């Protein structure tokens, strides 16, 4: 798990210039993290390692995270 976080932080740092100022940083960072998780899972599968949860669960968690982020954004606009 630490590897995924470290890789995500590296990508965020390396790709910081591609972030559009004024847009939702958390949503952008979560998307980067999502792709890092998917890449990690693909590596595990290629190496014949056990993948601890299904692709469907990973996708469901990503969707729920996006929904929660959208909900937080809407609430913050009214504050």
VMD Tcl script that draws the C-alpha trace (Angstrom):
set ca {
  {0.00 0.00 0.00}
  {2.88 2.37 0.76}
  {4.19 1.78 -2.78}
  {0.90 2.95 -4.27}
  {0.90 6.10 -2.14}
  {4.52 6.87 -2.98}
  {3.92 6.33 -6.69}
  {0.81 8.50 -6.55}
  {2.74 11.29 -4.85}
  {5.51 11.04 -7.46}
  {3.00 11.29 -10.30}
  {1.20 14.22 -8.65}
  {4.52 16.03 -8.25}
  {5.69 15.20 -11.77}
  {2.35 16.12 -13.38}
  {1.61 19.21 -11.25}
  {1.99 21.47 -14.29}
  {-0.90 19.67 -16.00}
  {-3.30 20.59 -13.18}
  {-5.56 23.43 -14.29}
  {-5.65 26.21 -11.69}
  {-9.19 26.92 -10.59}
  {-10.37 23.34 -11.05}
  {-10.90 20.75 -8.33}
  {-7.47 19.60 -7.13}
  {-8.85 16.78 -4.98}
  {-10.82 15.32 -7.89}
  {-7.70 15.49 -10.06}
  {-5.54 13.89 -7.35}
  {-8.12 11.16 -6.71}
  {-8.16 10.33 -10.43}
  {-4.36 10.04 -10.42}
  {-4.57 7.78 -7.35}
  {-7.24 5.66 -9.01}
  {-5.01 5.02 -12.01}
  {-2.08 4.17 -9.74}
  {-4.23 1.58 -7.95}
  {-5.32 0.08 -11.27}
  {-1.71 -0.08 -12.49}
  {-0.64 -1.74 -9.25}
  {-3.40 -4.33 -9.60}
  {-2.39 -5.01 -13.21}
  {1.23 -5.58 -12.12}
  {0.06 -7.97 -9.40}
  {-1.99 -9.95 -11.91}
  {0.88 -10.14 -14.43}
  {3.22 -11.39 -11.72}
  {0.72 -14.04 -10.65}
  {0.18 -12.45 -7.25}
  {-3.10 -12.58 -5.38}
  {-5.19 -9.42 -5.91}
  {-6.95 -8.64 -2.62}
  {-10.19 -7.29 -4.13}
  {-12.11 -7.52 -7.38}
  {-12.08 -5.07 -10.27}
  {-15.75 -4.43 -9.58}
  {-15.01 -3.38 -5.99}
  {-12.19 -1.08 -7.14}
  {-14.54 0.55 -9.66}
  {-17.37 0.88 -7.11}
  {-15.02 2.56 -4.62}
  {-13.79 4.97 -7.29}
  {-17.35 5.90 -8.28}
  {-18.44 6.40 -4.68}
  {-15.39 8.53 -4.01}
  {-16.25 10.72 -7.01}
  {-19.87 11.01 -5.84}
  {-18.76 12.00 -2.35}
  {-16.35 14.58 -3.78}
  {-19.14 16.04 -5.92}
  {-21.42 16.21 -2.91}
  {-18.74 18.02 -0.88}
  {-18.22 20.50 -3.72}
  {-21.93 21.29 -3.88}
  {-22.14 21.85 -0.12}
  {-19.07 24.08 -0.09}
  {-20.61 26.36 -2.72}
  {-23.43 27.18 -0.33}
  {-21.20 27.97 2.64}
}
mol new
graphics top color blue
foreach p $ca { graphics top sphere $p radius 0.5 }
foreach p [lrange $ca 0 end-1] q [lrange $ca 1 end] { graphics top cylinder $p $q radius 0.2 }
display resetview
